[in-house]
């Protein structure tokens, strides 16, 4: 791993790691971060920042995240801290003996870990509601309104948006990084799953879970991905005029809110004016996804395997909406599961064949802007309907074993809207390359 100080670390905005941390903790104490942290790591964070400043003063080499405040989703082991998945059912969790690999890589790169963040219990929701620790409020909401933050990496995304950290380690099983990024005007990059180890984390679906990060911009997404995946992304910096994008017409454009549809079309027009070739394609296999997941899919089957004993003993400590979805896995037989594995392999092959030759696919990340929180607290029907809509587009990329980045494309006076740039497995560098160019074009258009 490169050990040179990255120009986007603390040197870019703060005179010292201590000052960067002080600003982050001040934001974490603010009203915008109410219900965001499950537990804070203030003392260890202050010690880490001090060590980084001492090393810098001595002229010692520093990691690429030197002094960058980073939050950790309460799914990932941090040495000396319990990992509870924001669930009352995990109140008996013992402190972790060691950092999980993803956290260890962040720490080795010089990140200052500020705390474990709140989330949808056991990562089983794209909405972000948590009945045990309270629900983080979307900081993009107009004054006096409470909008959902998106989940399941709800607290991590709010922490980034509110300034309590520069980046947030989270997980993405069906959109759990990209959904809150889209609803909060942030960037969320879901890398190809196999590139970041999942050891030392509480699973939702071992087949689909991906360890990745929420950031403020695409360049930070590149930086965090390089650290988490222990690889140097190879970026070509090609202009948009050299890129060819596909826009799937099946499923992903269905039922878009008017504001989302309008901004998506405007984003495509901006990219076309910059010279990008944009082609609509049917991508008909996307219509099969609902049937593939009709029994609950991998998340139901694999979460049931992990939770069944704890659920039998402590179901009263679970969010009932989460327990309901976990219990769907009890009805999935071994034969059903094997059939699903085979069907997925066939489905992936057909999608990969159809998107060959494109630099990336473009879709709305989610079909809506952040809805009001209270109706989803009050109504199971409204909650599950909204959850399904939020997961619809991003979950296709997890099923594909692909990679995807959500970046903001809303007008300055609008609630956030996400544009998703995506591709098949191991197309990470192409997606990041395209996203950098797209972000630059959208920023230039907004400033014109």
Number of C-alpha atoms within 10 A of each C-alpha: 13 15 15 14 19 16 12 15 23 24 16 9 11 15 11 20 28 23 16 23 29 18 15 22 21 11 18 24 13 12 12 20 22 17 19 27 28 19 15 18 17 16 10 14 24 18 12 22 27 17 16 24 20 14 13 16 10 9 9 12 14 20 21 26 27 31 32 28 31 31 31 29 31 34 28 29 27 26 15 12 21 21 27 25 25 26 22 17 21 17 13 10 11 12 14 16 13 14 20 18 20 26 23 16 19 25 21 17 24 25 29 31 28 27 29 31 29 37 39 29 28 25 31 25 29 33 31 29 27 23 15 16 19 16 23 29 25 29 23 22 19 10 7 6 13 18 21 28 34 34 35 33 36 36 35 37 45 34 29 26 24 20 21 32 30 24 28 32 28 30 31 30 30 30 35 34 36 38 33 34 36 33 30 28 23 27 30 34 32 32 30 25 24 16 19 20 15 19 14 19 22 19 24 26 23 15 17 23 25 29 29 26 32 36 28 22 19 25 17 19 23 23 18 25 24 20 23 23 21 16 13 14 17 13 15 11 12 12 16 22 13 11 18 17 24 25 21 19 15 15 18 21 18 11 12 17 13 11 16 24 18 12 18 24 12 16 20 21 14 18 23 15 13 18 15 19 17 18 13 13 14 14 17 14 14 17 13 11 17 14 10 18 14 8 16 19 22 23 25 23 25 22 23 24 16 15 18 17 11 14 17 9 11 13 15 12 16 20 19 12 14 15 21 12 18 24 19 17 22 15 13 18 11 10 9 13 16 11 12 16 16 10 12 17 13 11 18 19 12 14 17 15 10 16 19 12 11 16 20 27 23 25 22 26 32 29 24 23 22 25 18 15 20 12 12 20 15 10 11 12 11 12 19 16 12 17 19 14 17 29 23 21 24 30 21 17 23 25 21 20 23 21 27 30 30 34 31 25 26 24 14 8 6 11 19 23 30 32 27 29 27 31 29 24 20 16 18 27 18 22 24 29 24 27 28 21 18 25 19 14 19 22 12 11 13 13 7 6
